Amino acid sequence: MSQESQRTARVFILLTILVGAGVVVWALLHLQPVPWLGPIVLGTCALIAELYPVRLSEEGTVSVAAALDFAAVILFPPQVSILIVAFAAGFSDIIGRVPPIRVLFNTAQLAIAATLASKVYSLGPGGVFTFQTHALWGLISGLTFLFTNSLLTCTVIALTQGHRPIEIWLQGNREMLLHDIALYPIGMLVALVYTHDVPALILFILPMVIIYVSFRNNVLVRRQAQAVLETLADIIDCRDPYTAEHSRRVAEYAAAIAWQMGLSDEDCQMVQASARIHDLGKVTWRDDLLFKPGKLTAEEMERVREHPATGARIVEGLAHYQKGVPLIRHHHEWIDGSGYPDGLKGDTIPLGARILAVADAYDAMTSDRPYRKALSEEEALRRLVAGAGTQFDGEVVQAFLDWVDSRGEELHGAAREEAAAIRELPGEVV
């Protein structure tokens, strides 16, 4: 992240905290007398829910507390709902030992969301909540709460990662939005029951627990499936001492290229996840094929060419890898159409597959193999450039060279200078 992006992110976080703090202070100074049993119970339940969120991605979580926060917005005066939301968010983060700056930001952005949602809801008919009279304003208020919360969160993520906020909001946050949206009708139902029979709220305990467990199990199954596939990929790599850690390195290179090319965070993660298991199809290879020191026969070469399609078939039934299936299947296609398994050409090859092709080739060239010693980093870079326009996508090669050149002291000095020199050659990468 550039220094300018860092400054912008800090300013945005500071402004959000200041506005949120102002909202909380206003709520305390203008607090209205209300029967406190209901707010205390609802706030305590929201706090417990906040303590047990479900992590859907590296950047975001979803919690059933959103339903309770929204119910507070509908049921109580704005000052009370703001304090309930801020209390649940702030204390859960403190108990969870979240860094102080994140405690302040999370509390502030939820307080702001509750304020705007309460203001929108107050424009409606008012009075005791009933579905027929208040559902429309409840829907508008819920969307206000949801999008304010999402927008503030996505903006700070975008600023810290160097992306545009709209990209994070539309792509990286899509899954969390879908889960969050499902909670707001439950919030209205909680409010409806509360206004007619408060003790009946106990009936919500089991459904809310079931929703939480469903969220958690869905994520757990997905992560376990990913872990199993990655372990299998590592086992395949370890069968051959020459290619140990190959998939991990390819994943690192592919993610770096995707980031260098400005792909969204979601696409970068998809490219990286696909790269980790791109050689799963090699599970069908016999040892005599894997370790053969000489030239392969036509029959053996045909067997080798099957592994991208085999790998794609292994993962095509897993929802988490649906977008990655074409990358795995086509990572050995050539730009000029002479690759395999389908002979795709040019832009008909998915961009992620073109990225994998460069990352895979570079690691293969710089690793020892039974039939040859590893090439130097400089020679591998030269061969990538030589293959641009025939085997490799020139823009992808260029992005890899730019990334190599930007790695500073992490890369061997000669290779870094080589990448810089190649990068400056006019018309070399096409």
N, C-alpha and C positions, 0 to 999 in steps of 0.2 A: 504494500500500500504506500502511495506517495505521501510526502509530508503535507501536501495540500489537502489530500483526502483525509489524512489524520486530523488536521486542524478543523476541517469541515465537520467531521464526525464528532469531535470533542465539542464544538460549538452547538451542534444539534442536540447532543446529549445534555449539555448544560442548560440550554433553553427549555428542553422538555422537563428537566428536573425542577427548574425555577417555576414554570407554569404549573406543574403538578403540585409543588409545595404551596404555591399561592392558592390553589383550589382547596387543598386540605385545610389551610389556615382559615380561609373563608367559611368552610363548612363548620369548623370548630367555633368560630366567632358568631355564627348565625344559627347555631344548633337549636332546633325546635323541640319542645317537650313531647315525647311520644311514649307509649307503653314499650318498655325496653326489652321485655322477655323475647318477643318475636325477633327483633334485630340481633339480639345476643345469640339466640339459637341459630339463626340463619348465618350470621358471621362466623360462628364456631364451625358449622358444617362446611362453609366455604374454605375456612382455614385448613380443615382436615383434607378436603379435596385438593387444595393447592399443594399440600405436602406429598401427594401421590399422583403426579402427572405421568403421562405416557409420552416418552420421547419418540417422535415420528421421524426425525431427521437430526443431523448434526446441529442444526440451528434452532429447531423449534420443538415445542411440546404442546400437547393438548390436555386440558384438565376439565373434569365435569364441574369444576368450580364456576365455569362460565355460565352455566344454567342458573346457579344460585346467585351469582352477581347480578345477572339480568333480572331475576325475580325481585331482588332488592331494589333495583331501579324502578320497577313497576309498583311495588308495594309501599315504599316509604318516601318521605320528602327527600329532595336532592342531597341535602346536607348529610342525612343519615345513610343513604345509599353510597355516597362518596366515601364516608368513613368505614363502612363495612367492606367495600371493595379494597380500599387502601390497607386496612387492617389485615385482611386475609392475604393479600399479595406480599405486603412488607414482612409480616411475621413469619410467613412460610419460607421466604428467602433467607431471613435471619437464622431460623432454625436449621435450614439446609446449608448454612455457611456459604452462601453466595457472596461473591466480592461486593463490598459496599457500594461501588458505583452502579453495579447491576441492580442491587436492592433498590437504590434511589430511582433509577430509570424505570424499572418494572412497576414500582409503586406509582410513580408519577404518571406514566402513560395510561395505566388502568384508571387512575383517578380522573384524568382528562376524558377518557372514553366514557366513564360513568357520568361525568358532568354534562357532556354533550348529549348522551342518550337521555338523561333525565330532562334536559331542556326540551328536547324534541317531544318526549312523551307528555310534558306539561302543556304542549300546544293542543292536545286532544281534549276530549270532553271532560276529563277529570272524574273524581268520584271513585267509588269502589269498583275494582276491576271486574268486568264481565266480558265474556268472550265476544258476544254479538256487538257490544258497544265499543270495546277497546282493542279488539284484535288487530285492526289495521294500524292503529297508532303504536301498538306493541310491536308489530312487524317492522315498522319504520324505525322505531327506537332501537330494536335489536340490531338491525342492519347498521345503524349509526354506531352503536357500541362495537360491533364486530369490525367494521371497516376502519374506525378510528384506531382501535387496538392494532389491527393488522398493518395499517399504513405506517404508524409510528415505528412498529417493530421492524417491518421490512425496510423502511428508510434507513434506520441505523445499521442494519445488516448490509444494505447496499453500499452505504458510505464507507464502512469498514473493509469491504471486499472490492471496492472500485467498480461496482456495477451500477446501472441505473435502477432506482427504486421500483419502477414499473416492471422491470424484468424479474426481480425477486418476488414482487407481489403476484404477477401473473403466472410465474412458472415455479419458482422454488417454494412458494407458500401455498400452492394449489391444494395439496393434500391436507394440510392443516386446516384450510378454510372449509373444506368439505366436512371434516369431522366437527369443526366448531359450529357450523351452520346447524347441524343436527341437534345441538344442545339448546338452541334458543326457543324452539317450541316447548321443550321440557320446562324451561324457565317460566314461560307463560302458564303452563299447567300447574307448576308449583304455586305461582301467584294466585291462580284461580282457586285452588284448594285452600290456600292460606286464608283467603277472604271469607270463606264459608265455614271451614271447620279446621282450625289450626292443628289439633291433635292428629288429624288424618295425614299430616305430612310424614308421619312415621312410615306410611305405606310406600313412600318414595325411596326408603333406604335400600331395599332389595333391588329395585330397578336401576338405581344409580350405581350400585355395586356391580350389577351385571354389565352395565354400559362400560364401566371402568375395566372390568376383567376382559370384556370383548376387545376393547382398544388394545389392552396390554398383550393379550394372546395373539392378536393379529400381527402386531409388531414383532413379538417373540418368534412366531413361526417363520416370518419372513427373514429375520436375522439368523435363525438357526439354519434355514435353507441356504442362505448366503454363506454362512460359516462352513457348512458341509461341502459345498461346491468349491470354496476356496481351499479347504483342506485337501480335497481330492486333486485340485490343480497343483498344489504343492507336492503331493505324493508323486504325481506324474513327473514333475520336474526333478524330484529327488531320485527317481529311478535312474536318471542319467547324471552322473557327477559333473558332466560338462555343462548341463543346463540348470543346475540347482539355482533356485531363486529367480529363474528366468521370468516367470509370470509377474512377480513382484516388481522387478525392474521395468518390465514393459508397462505395467500399470503406472509406475512413477513417470516414465517418459511420456506416455499417452496423456496423462492428466496435465502435465506441464505444457504439452503442445496445445491441448484444448484451451487451457487458460491463456496461453500466449496468443491464440487466435481470437480471443474475446468471446468464447462460448459462454452461455449462461451457467450458473452454478449447478443447476440441475443436469445440464448436458455434460458438464465436466465430470460430475459424479457418475453419470451413466457410462461415459467412456472409460473411466477408471475401473468401475465394477466389471465391465465387459472384458477389459484387458486382463484383469486378474484371472479370468477363467477361459481366455481365448483358445487355449490348447487342450481343453477337456477331451476333444475328440481323439487325442493321442492315447487315451486309455485302451483303445483296441489294438495298439501296436505291440507286436511281439518283440522280445529282447533282441533277436537276431536282426530285426529291421532297425531298431533303435540304436544299436551299437555297431552297425556295419561300417567298417573303415573305408571301404572302397565305393565305387560308383554303384548306384541302385539300378536294378533291372527295370524294364518297362512295367512289369507286373508290380514290382515293389513301389515304383513311383506312383502308379495308379492308387495303390493303398495309401500312400502318403497324402495324395490329393483328396482323399475322402475325409480327412480329419476336420476341416472347417464345417462341413455339412453335418458330420456326426456330432460335433460339439453343439451346433445350433439345435439339433434334435433333442439333445439331452436337456436343454434349458427351456425349450419353447413352451412347455406346459407350466412354467413358473411365472406368475403375473409380474413379479418384481423385475424379471429379466426380459419382458416382452420387447421393450425398445432396444435391448442389446442384442437380440437374436440376429438381426441383419449384420451387425458389426462382427460378430463371431463367425458367421457364415462367409462373409466377403472380405476378411482381412488379408487374403492372399490373391485378391483380384489385382490386375495391373491396369494402369490408366490407358494403355494402348489396346486393352481387350484381350491380351494373351495370358491372363491369369486364370485362376480356378477358384471355386468349382463351376461357376456359371458363365465365365467369360464376359463379365460386365465391363463397360468401358466408360472412361471419363466421369462426368457428373452422375451417371447412373449408379455408381458405387457410392454408398452412403458415406458422408463426410467422416463419421466416426470410424468406419472401416479403413478409410484412407489414412487416418491418423494412426490407427493400430498398425497398419502396414509399415509405416516409417519407424515407429517405436520398436516393433518386432524385429525388423531388419537390422536396425542399429545394434540392438542387444545381441542378435545372432552373430553379427560380424565381429563384435568385440568380445565374444566368448570362445573359449577353446571348443573344438568339435573333434570327433574321432578321426575325421579325414583331413583336418587342418588345424593349425594354431590360430589363436585369436588375432584379428587385425588390430593395428593401432587405432586410437581414436581418430587421428588425423586421416588415415586411409579410409576408415568407415565413413567419415563425413564427406570425403571426396567421392566415394561410391554412391552415397545418397544423392549428391548433386548430379553426378553422371547419369543416375537413373531417373532424375526428375523429368517428367513429360512422357516417359515410357512406362517405367514400373511404378513410379511414385508421383503423387500430386505435388507440383512445384510449390504451391502456397504452403502446404504442410511441411515440406522440406525447409522452406524459408523460415517458418515459425520455429522449427526445431533448431535451426542455426541461430536464430535470434535468442532463443532460450539458452542454448549452450554459451553464447557470447555474454549473457547476462548473469551467469552463475558465479562470477568472481573467482575467488580462490578455491572454491569447491572442486573445480575441474582442473585437470593438468594444464599448466600454462601453455604448452605448445598447442594443445587441442583448442584452447580458448582463442589463441592468436589465429589458428587455422580457420576457425569458424568466422572470426571477424573478417579475415581476408576474403574468404569465399563469399561472405555476405555482401561485400563491396564490389564483386565482379559484375559488371553490367550484363544483363541477359543470360547469366549463367544458370539461374534457376527459372525454368519456364513451366 
